[in-house]
Amino acid sequence: MSRALAVFHGRFGRATVYQLNRPFNMHAHREGHLIFHVGGTPARIDVCDDQWLLTEDSIVAINPWEPHNFLPTDVDNGAIFFVLYVNAEWFAPDAARTQGLRFGKTCFKRTVALDKHIRRTAALVCGAPSLSSLDGELRQLIDGCHEESWQAAEPVEQMPAASVTDFRVRKSIRLMSESPGAELELDLIARESGLSRPHFYRLFRTQTGVTPHLYLNTLIMEQALDALVATEAPIADIGFDLGFSSQSGFTRFFAANVGMAPTEYRRAAKVLRP
């Protein structure tokens, strides 16, 4: 069974060490995403339409809102992964929402220096760090990975993330953000945004890069993660508040997007305060 070895939430985003042996559903994050293999067998990471093998010699970097999933190669024993979810505002506070955090290449080789830094930081995460020590280590590691991803990339100009320009899609995002939940009807969102269902789905994906369903799932997951680490509410109550008719339904949804049960995530999660 997949389990969390360490989970820290802070202003940087999330720093986690997972032992994973189950596949995820295709999902996305508002944050940038760095995945490092630190023990056991390799895994396959699907990002958009491409597939990458993540090993101890490579790094997978995923831009904000890029759809991706995780498929282990050893479902019996799994492997250990150090995973970072990086807030774009923390990475580049003076830039637009996601323009400051774009990686040049999805999968690139770990240099000797990066490998040492990855292992040192993963050990620090597992060692119950202080906020100041973890924040500084993460800044150096993320900066190093960002720079290496562009050195490994083809020599093209770094382009910012596309913004949502259509007012109807912006309205649909606002409506979803006001009350994200499993019971929310996307067909109703389409009508209230002034679009037919087929036009809504096509336009939303063109503008955001993801489907409305995947976008809504991301909002639900953000609410679930916040509730798990910031409150002591029972798991069943969190699920009901997010529109799930049963705790088991919420648990299945959470596990499909995080790789483990919400009880397991909460057990390991800590919040680092400034």
N, C-alpha and C positions, 0 to 999 in steps of 0.2 A: 504494500500500500504506500502511495506517495505520502511524504511528510515534510513538514517545515523544520529545518534545523535551527534557523535564526531568521527573524523578520524584524526590520526596523523601519518605522515611518518617521520622516523628518521633513524639513523644508526643502531638502534636495529631491524628495520623492520617496522611493522605497529601496532598501537594500535587503536582499534575501539570499539565503542559502537553502536550496531544496534538494531532497532526494526524491527523484521522480521516476515512476515506472508506468505511467498511464498517459495515453494521448489526450490532447486538449481538443476542443472545438476551435474552428477558425474564430479568432477574436482580434480586438485591437485595443490600443491604449491611447489616451490623450498625451501621455508622456513618451519621450524617447526611451529606447529599450536596448540594453546591452546584455548578452547572454554569454557566459563563460563556462566551459566544461572543466571541472576540477577533480573528477574521479569517476572510475567505472567505465562503462561502455559509451561510445559516441551516440548521438541522437540526430535525427533529421528535423530540420526546421524549415517549414514552408513559409515563404514570405511573398505575398501577392501571388504571382504565377510561377515563382522560382522555388527550387528545392536546394537546400544546403546541408552538408554533413558537418555537424559541430563536433570537433575533437579537441584534445588538449593543445593542439597546434593552431587553432583558429579562434576567431571571434565573430559572432553574429551581431550586427547592429541594425536596429529597426527604427525607422523614423516614426514620429507621431502619426497615428491613425493608419499606419500600414497594416492590413490584415495579415495574420500569421497564425501558425499553430505549431505544436510540438509533438513529435512521434518518437518514442523510445525504441531502441533496437533490442533492449533486454527487458521484457515485461516482468520477468521473475525477480530480478535484483535491482533493476533501474540503475541510475547513476546520479552523481552529485553535481549540481549546477549552481553557480553564483550568478544571480540575476539582478540587474539594476533597472529601475524605472525612474527616469530622470525628468524632473519638472523643467519645461522649457524656460519658465520665468526665472528659475534659480540659475540655470545655465547661462542665460543671456537676458538679464532683467531689463535692459534698455531696448531690447528688440521687440518686434511684434510677437504675437502669441506663440507661434511655432516656427517663425523664420530663423530664429537663432540656433536651433538645434536640428540640423540636417546632417546625416552621415553621407560620406562620399561613396561608400561601397557597403553592400550588405554583409558580405563575408570576406574577411581578410586574415592574413597570417599574423600570429602573435610573435612579436619580437622577443628577444631574450629579456630586455628591460621590462616590457609590458607583462610578460609571463611572471616575473618576480613580483611586480606590483600587484597583479591580479591575486596571486596566492597570499601575499602579505595582507591585502585588504580583505579577502575572504576570511582569513584567520582572525582578523580584527573584528569583523562582523560577528563571527561565532564566539568571540571572547568578551561579549557584553561591553562595548566600548563607551567612552565618554563622547558627548556630542562634538566637542572641539576636535578630538583626534579623528573621528570618523568623517566629519565634514571635510577636513583638510585632505585626508587620503582619497576620498571620493572625488573631490574636485581635481586633484592631480590625475587620477586614473581616467576619469571621463574626458578630461582635456587631452590626455595622451591617446586615448582610443579615437577621439574625434579627429585629431591631427593625423593619426596613422591611416584612418579610413580615407582621408582625402589624398594622402600620399600614394595609397594603393589604387586610387580611382583613375579613370581615364582623364586626360587633361582637358576638362570642360569647366566652364564657369559654374560656380555654386549658385543654384537657383533657389529662391525662397519658396516655401510651401504656398500653394495656391490658396487664395481666400475665397470664402463663399460670397458670391456677388449677387445671386438671384434673391430678391426680397421674399419670394415664396418659400424657398429653402431655408432662409434665415428665420422666417416665421415658424416653420415646422420644427426647427431646432429649438427655438424658444419654447414652443408648446411641449415638446418632449422633455426639455430640461426643467420645466415647472413642476412636473409630477411624474418622474420616470418610474415605471412599474410594469410588472409582467402582464397586468390586465389592460394596459394602454393599447387601444386599437389604432394601428397605423393607417387603416383606411379612413378613419375619422380625422386623423391628423392631415391626411391628404386633402380631404374635402374642406376642412377649415383653412387650409393653406391655398385653396382655390385651384386645386389640381385634380385631374383624374388619377385613379390608382396607377395605371401604367406610366403616365407622364411623370407622376411624383417619384416613382421608383427610379426611372431613367435619369431624371434631372438631379435627384438627390445624389445618386452615385457619381454622376459627372462632376458635380460641384464639390463633393467631399471625399471621393475616392472609396467610400464604403457604402453598403446598403443601409436603408433606414433601420432594418432589424438589427444589424450589427452595431450601428450607432447607438440604438436604444439599449442594447445589451451592455455596452460600455458604460453608459450612464447608470444603469442598474448596479453594475459591479462596483463603480465608484461609491455609490451610496452604501452598498453592502460592506465594503472594506472600511469605510469611515465608521459605520455603526459598530462593526466588530471590534475595532481598536479604541474607539472614543467613548463607548458606552458599555454598560454591563447588562444590557437588555438580553433576554433569552433569545436563542437562535430562532425559535419558532416565531417570536414577536417580530424580529427583524424581517423574516421571510414574509409574514403577513403584511407588514407595513409596505413591503415592496411588491405586493400584489400576488404573492404565491398562495395557493389555497391550502398547502400543507408544508410542514417542515421538510419532508422528504423531497418535495418538488424543488424547494429552494436549495437544498443540499445538492441535488443533481445538477442544477444550474450552476451553482458555485464551483463544484468539482470539475465541471466541463470547461470552465473558463480559467480556473486557477490551478487545477490539477489535484486538489485535495479537498476534504470536507471543511466547512466553515469552523467547526469545533477545533480541528487540527490547526488551522491558520491562527485562530484566536489564541490558542495555547502558547504559540511561539512569538506572537506579535508584541512589540514594545514601541512606544512613541518616544522619540528623542525630543525633549523640550529645549528651546533656546536658553 
